[in-house]
Structures are given as structure tokens and as C-alpha cells.
């Protein structure tokens, strides 16, 4: 399990455009963090920094007490576009990750573990030998999640993994991820999950972190404990959850409209000058 500390994190893809302006947050080992906010606020950028796919100041981002230098199997990422190698079978996509993590395992052992995690994600054994092109979107995403969980990493990064799925498949995968994460109990993975959906964040998160518009910073956080964490059956009937949904939506909307007003005022001032 890994703690994550983000300390006054700033990041720009070029020198003139800050994406992350001053992000501060701490995630304890075993937390399920949902990063919530509008498109362009830097949610996915923050996830890429956590994954080591982008480089940050080593003093501004530490995982397990260490700065992030490069990608690691301890921090696998699940992408919205599935991230499966098209020339490998779906099962081999799990197996190659297992081979990297456990190089001493036999091919038979890797196949056994891949099939075990396929079963955990509701995938039929015969899908192991099919190419990704022959799978539905939901099946592809289940393989992506199975691969990430199979290597038993302490930190899991998920970038809108269910954004392209239909409502029923999305709900099933949400419930599956919650179930897999919850079952670990004393050694739960730390999960960072990017979403645009307030309802998805309410359902999944132990901690909701709202990012403002770029250059972004954390504009709101909310923590749930075991006694008040929303469940699917009460997601739309619990008055406290409904109040929080309204509050989160209002915060995101008001921050966005305020930024739009500022930009319009700046453009008007430039036109006047």
C-alpha cells in the first residue's frame, strides 16, 4: 500500500501554459480517490504524473515516500481506450504484464492467474484466446481492469475507464471494481480514478477531490468513512447524498462560469487597449 503526497504541484506542457497551478492533496494507503472536474482541468495530467508518464518536480510529488522518476508496475494505469495490444490475444495482454512483474513464473502459471482474474471480472475462459478486435467494448475494458488487478500493484490509476461504455455495462464494472477493492480490506489498493461524473464519484470514492479550471488547484474535497459511504441502492434516495450531489454540481458550475466571466473581461480589456 502506498501513500501519495502532492505538494504545491505545478506542471506545464510548455513554458507559457500551466495546466496544474498549485495542486495540494494527500491520499492515505487504501483510499479510493475520485478526481472530479470539467474537461481541461488537468485530471488526466495529474494521473499521468502519478504514473510517471510525465515528469514533475521531485519535491512536489511523492509516492510511498519516494519521488516519481519513471513508470512502474507498482502504478499501472487503466485507460479509457482499453490499452490492449491488438496483435496479442486478450489473455496474452494480461500475461505480458504478469511476465514483467513475475519473470520467474511459467507460461502455465501466467495463464492460470490470467484466467482467475478473467473470472473475477466476469469474463468467459474462451475469451482468453480471442484478439481484442473480436471483443465488445465492455469486454475489452474488463480485460484492461483484470490486467491491472492481476499484477497486484499497491497503487492503481484509472483514467475515465468506463466513459465510453453503455449505462448497464458501466454500472456492472463500477460494482465489480468496488467489490474487488473492498474485498482486500487490510491491504486495499490506493486508487486514483478520473471522472466527469458526479454520480460516479459519489458511488466509488472514499475521497472526492474537485479540481478547478486550468491552471488548476483543488477547490473542494469530501471524505466518506465506512458508515456514510454511498451505496448504489441509496445513491438517489439518501437526502445527504442528494445534498452533496447538488453541492458538487454547484461548485463545478460556479467555478466554470466565474472563469468564463474573467476570460471575457480580459478579452474586453485587451480589445479596449
C-alpha positions in Angstrom: 0.0 0.0 0.0 1.2 3.5 -0.8 0.6 7.0 0.5 0.6 9.8 -2.1 1.6 13.4 -1.3 1.1 16.1 -3.8 2.8 19.3 -2.5 2.2 22.6 -4.4 2.4 20.7 -7.7 2.8 22.7 -10.9 3.0 21.4 -14.4 3.0 22.8 -17.9 3.4 21.1 -21.3 5.1 24.2 -22.5 6.6 27.2 -20.6 3.7 29.5 -21.3 0.7 27.4 -20.4 0.3 26.0 -16.9 -2.1 23.0 -16.7 -1.7 22.4 -12.9 -1.2 25.7 -11.0 -0.9 24.7 -7.3 -2.3 21.3 -6.5 -2.1 20.0 -2.9 -3.6 16.7 -1.7 -2.7 13.7 0.4 -4.0 10.2 -0.1 -3.6 7.6 2.5 -2.8 4.0 1.6 -6.1 2.2 0.7 -8.0 5.4 -0.2 -10.2 5.5 -3.3 -9.7 9.0 -4.7 -12.0 10.3 -7.4 -10.7 13.3 -9.3 -13.7 15.3 -10.4 -13.9 18.3 -12.7 -14.6 19.6 -16.1 -12.7 18.8 -19.3 -9.3 20.5 -19.5 -8.9 21.0 -15.7 -5.8 18.7 -15.5 -7.3 15.5 -14.1 -5.7 13.2 -16.6 -2.5 15.2 -16.5 -2.3 14.6 -12.7 -2.8 10.9 -13.3 0.0 10.8 -15.9 2.3 12.5 -13.4 1.4 9.8 -10.8 2.1 7.1 -13.4 5.5 8.6 -14.3 4.4 9.2 -17.9 5.1 12.9 -17.4 7.9 14.4 -15.3 7.3 16.6 -12.3 9.5 18.4 -9.8 10.6 15.5 -7.4 9.8 17.7 -4.4 6.2 18.2 -5.5 5.1 14.6 -5.9 6.0 11.6 -3.7 4.5 8.1 -3.6 5.4 5.8 -0.8 7.9 8.5 0.4 9.8 8.5 -3.0 9.7 10.9 -5.9 8.3 9.6 -9.2 11.1 9.1 -11.7 9.5 6.8 -14.3 6.6 4.4 -14.9 6.4 1.4 -12.7 4.5 -1.8 -12.4 3.6 -0.6 -8.9 1.5 2.1 -10.6 -0.4 0.5 -13.5 -2.9 2.7 -15.5 -6.2 1.7 -17.0 -7.1 3.9 -19.9 -10.5 4.8 -21.5 -9.4 3.3 -24.8 -8.7 -0.1 -23.2 -4.9 -0.1 -23.8 -4.8 -3.7 -25.2 -2.1 -4.7 -27.7 -4.1 -5.6 -30.8 -1.6 -8.2 -32.1 -1.9 -10.2 -28.8 -4.8 -12.3 -27.6 -6.8 -10.7 -24.8 -5.4 -13.3 -22.4 -1.9 -12.6 -23.5 -2.4 -8.9 -22.7 -2.8 -10.0 -19.1 0.1 -12.5 -19.4 2.6 -10.0 -20.6 2.0 -7.8 -17.6 2.4 -10.8 -15.3 5.6 -11.8 -17.1 7.1 -8.3 -16.4 6.0 -8.4 -12.8 6.8 -12.1 -12.1 9.6 -13.1 -14.6 10.1 -16.5 -12.8 6.6 -17.7 -13.4 6.0 -20.3 -16.0 3.7 -19.7 -19.0 1.2 -22.1 -17.4 1.2 -20.1 -14.2 0.6 -16.9 -16.0 -2.3 -18.4 -17.9 -3.8 -19.8 -14.7 -3.7 -16.4 -13.0 -5.0 -14.6 -16.1 -8.0 -17.0 -16.2 -8.5 -16.4 -12.4 -8.7 -12.7 -12.9 -10.9 -13.1 -16.0 -13.3 -15.0 -13.9 -13.2 -12.2 -11.2 -14.2 -9.8 -13.9 -17.0 -12.0 -15.3 -15.1 -13.0 -18.5 -15.6 -16.5 -20.0 -12.5 -18.6 -20.3 -12.8 -19.0 -24.1 -12.2 -15.2 -24.5 -8.6 -15.7 -23.4 -7.6 -16.7 -26.9 -9.6 -14.1 -28.8 -8.0 -11.0 -30.3 -9.2 -7.6 -28.9 -10.8 -6.8 -32.2 -13.2 -9.7 -31.6 -14.4 -8.4 -28.2 -17.0 -5.8 -27.3 -16.0 -2.6 -25.6 -17.1 -3.8 -22.3 -15.1 -7.0 -22.6 -12.0 -5.1 -23.6 -12.3 -2.8 -20.6 -12.8 -5.8 -18.3 -9.5 -7.2 -19.7 -7.8 -3.9 -19.0 -9.1 -3.9 -15.4 -8.2 -7.6 -15.0 -4.6 -6.9 -16.2 -4.2 -4.0 -13.7 -5.5 -6.0 -10.7 -3.7 -9.2 -11.7 -0.2 -7.7 -11.1 -1.3 -6.9 -7.5 0.1 -3.3 -7.6 -0.4 -1.2 -4.4 -1.5 1.9 -6.5 -4.0 1.7 -9.4 -4.6 4.6 -11.7 -7.8 4.7 -13.8 -8.4 7.4 -16.4 -12.2 7.5 -17.2 -12.1 3.8 -17.8 -15.9 3.5 -18.2 -16.6 6.7 -20.0 -17.2 5.1 -23.4 -19.4 2.2 -22.1 -23.2 1.9 -22.1 -25.0 2.6 -18.8 -25.6 -1.1 -17.9 -22.0 -2.2 -18.6 -20.7 0.8 -16.8 -22.8 0.0 -13.7 -21.6 -3.6 -13.7 -18.0 -2.6 -14.0 -18.3 0.0 -11.3 -19.8 -2.6 -8.9 -17.0 -5.1 -9.8 -14.2 -2.6 -9.1 -15.8 -1.6 -5.8 -16.2 -5.3 -4.9 -12.6 -6.2 -5.8 -11.3 -3.1 -3.9 -13.5 -3.7 -0.8 -12.6 -7.4 -0.5 -8.9 -6.6 0.1 -9.8 -5.0 3.5 -6.5 -4.7 5.4 -4.4 -4.3 2.2 -6.6 -2.3 -0.1 -5.0 -0.7 -3.1 -4.8 3.0 -3.3 -6.9 4.0 -6.3 -6.9 7.3 -8.3 -9.9 7.4 -10.6 -10.6 10.2 -13.1 -14.2 11.0 -13.9 -16.5 13.8 -15.2 -19.5 12.2 -13.5 -20.6 13.4 -10.0 -22.7 10.3 -9.6 -19.8 8.0 -10.4 -17.6 9.8 -7.9 -20.3 9.6 -5.2 -20.6 5.8 -5.8 -16.9 4.9 -5.9 -14.9 7.3 -3.8 -13.8 7.4 -0.2 -12.5 10.8 -1.1 -13.7 13.2 -3.8 -11.2 15.8 -5.0 -12.6 18.6 -7.2 -10.1 20.4 -9.5 -10.8 23.8 -10.8 -10.2 25.0 -14.3 -6.6 25.2 -15.6 -4.2 26.3 -14.2 -5.9 24.1 -11.7 -5.9 23.6 -8.0 -8.0 21.7 -5.6 -11.2 23.7 -4.9 -13.1 21.2 -2.8 -12.7 17.8 -1.1 -15.0 15.5 0.6 -14.3 12.3 2.7 -16.5 9.4 3.4 -16.0 6.8 6.1 -17.4 3.3 6.1 -20.6 4.4 7.9 -21.6 7.1 5.3 -20.1 5.9 2.0 -22.9 6.0 -0.5 -24.2 2.7 -2.0 -25.9 2.1 -5.3 -29.2 1.4 -3.7 -29.2 4.7 -1.8 -27.4 6.8 -4.3 -30.6 8.7 -5.3 -32.7 8.3 -2.2 -30.4 9.3 0.7 -31.0 13.1 1.4 -27.4 13.6 2.5 -26.1 12.2 -0.8 -28.6 14.3 -2.8 -27.4 17.4 -0.9 -23.8 16.6 -1.6 -24.6 15.9 -5.3 -26.2 19.4 -5.6 -23.2 21.0 -3.8 -20.6 19.3 -6.0 -22.5 20.2 -9.2 -22.9 23.8 -8.0 -19.2 24.1 -7.1 -18.1 22.9 -10.5 -20.6 25.1 -12.4 -19.9 28.3 -10.4 -16.1 27.9 -10.8 -16.5 27.3 -14.5 -18.8 30.3 -15.0 -16.6 32.6 -12.9 -13.6 31.6 -15.0 -15.6 32.3 -18.2 -16.5 35.8 -16.9 -12.9 36.5 -16.1 -11.7 35.5 -19.5 -14.4 37.6 -21.2 -13.4 40.6 -19.1 -9.7 40.0 -20.0 -10.6 39.9 -23.7 -12.7 43.0 -23.4 -9.9 44.9 -21.7 -7.4 43.8 -24.4 -9.8 44.9 -27.1 -10.2 48.3 -25.4 -6.4 48.7 -25.1 
